[in-house]
Amino acid sequence: VQLVESGGGLVQPGGSLRLSCTTSSGSFSIYDMTWVRQAPGKGLEWVSSIDKGGSTTYYTDSVKGRFAASRDNAANTLYLQMDSLKSDDTGMYYCAADGGRYWGKGTLVTVSS
């Protein structure tokens, strides 16, 4: 399963971005999906997970109320809507499938004025 993230960029504090994660795999809908990030010089941090059908989502405490994960199984795409961004949200964002068996190469988010 090949995963490709997009949507990262430079945004000011308080701004918004929407990340996408797409795959050409026809099996996208059978996987629970996860967003993981890595801040500069730090380890991997789990951000959010969403179940196969998109009805259940989970978030790390630091992003609750600001980030929203969703998915469009017909389009084989996972999303992460990120609002009220903070400098601490800066990092590389990865999507992963099947409990981390498959990973994308990431998209960089930089929150800075």
C-alpha positions in Angstrom: 0.0 0.0 0.0 1.6 3.3 -1.1 0.5 6.4 0.8 1.2 9.9 -0.3 0.6 12.9 2.0 0.1 16.5 0.8 -1.2 19.8 2.1 1.7 20.9 4.3 3.2 24.3 4.2 4.1 27.4 6.1 1.2 29.0 8.1 1.0 31.7 10.8 0.0 30.8 14.3 -3.8 30.6 14.5 -4.0 29.6 10.9 -5.4 26.4 9.3 -4.2 23.7 7.0 -5.8 20.6 5.6 -3.6 17.6 5.1 -4.5 14.8 2.7 -3.2 11.2 2.4 -4.1 9.3 -0.7 -3.5 5.8 -2.0 -4.1 4.0 -5.3 -4.7 0.9 -3.3 -8.2 -0.5 -3.6 -8.0 -1.7 0.0 -8.0 1.7 1.7 -11.4 1.2 3.2 -10.3 -1.9 5.2 -7.7 -0.1 7.2 -7.9 2.0 10.3 -5.7 5.0 9.6 -3.4 7.1 11.8 -1.7 10.5 11.6 1.7 10.7 13.3 4.0 13.7 13.5 7.7 14.4 14.3 8.8 17.7 15.5 12.3 18.9 14.6 14.8 17.0 16.8 12.1 14.9 18.5 10.6 11.5 18.3 7.4 10.3 16.6 4.2 11.5 18.2 0.8 9.9 17.6 -1.7 12.6 16.6 -5.0 10.9 15.6 -6.6 7.7 14.5 -9.8 7.0 12.6 -11.6 3.7 12.1 -12.3 2.0 8.8 -15.7 3.6 8.3 -14.7 7.0 9.6 -17.2 7.0 12.4 -14.8 7.0 15.3 -11.8 9.2 15.8 -9.2 9.6 18.5 -6.8 12.5 19.2 -3.9 13.2 21.4 -4.8 15.7 24.1 -2.7 18.5 22.6 -4.8 18.7 19.4 -8.3 17.9 20.7 -10.7 20.6 19.7 -8.3 21.9 17.0 -7.7 19.0 14.6 -10.3 16.8 12.9 -9.6 13.6 11.0 -11.9 12.3 8.3 -11.8 10.0 5.4 -13.5 9.5 2.0 -13.2 5.8 1.3 -14.7 6.3 -2.2 -11.7 8.6 -3.0 -9.2 6.5 -1.1 -8.3 9.6 0.9 -7.6 10.5 4.5 -7.8 14.1 5.8 -6.5 16.0 8.8 -8.1 19.4 9.2 -5.9 21.5 11.5 -7.2 24.7 12.9 -5.8 27.2 15.5 -2.3 26.0 14.7 0.5 26.6 17.2 4.2 26.7 16.8 4.3 23.4 18.7 2.4 21.8 15.8 5.5 22.3 13.5 6.8 19.0 12.2 6.6 16.3 9.6 3.2 14.7 9.4 2.9 11.1 8.3 -0.1 9.0 7.6 0.0 5.3 8.4 -2.2 2.3 7.7 -2.8 -1.1 9.2 -1.4 -0.3 12.6 1.8 1.3 11.2 2.5 -1.4 8.7 2.4 1.1 5.8 3.7 4.7 5.9 3.8 7.7 3.7 6.9 9.9 3.2 5.3 12.8 5.1 4.4 16.4 4.5 6.0 19.3 6.4 4.0 21.7 8.4 5.7 24.9 9.7 3.8 27.2 12.0 5.6 30.5 12.3 5.1 34.2 12.1 
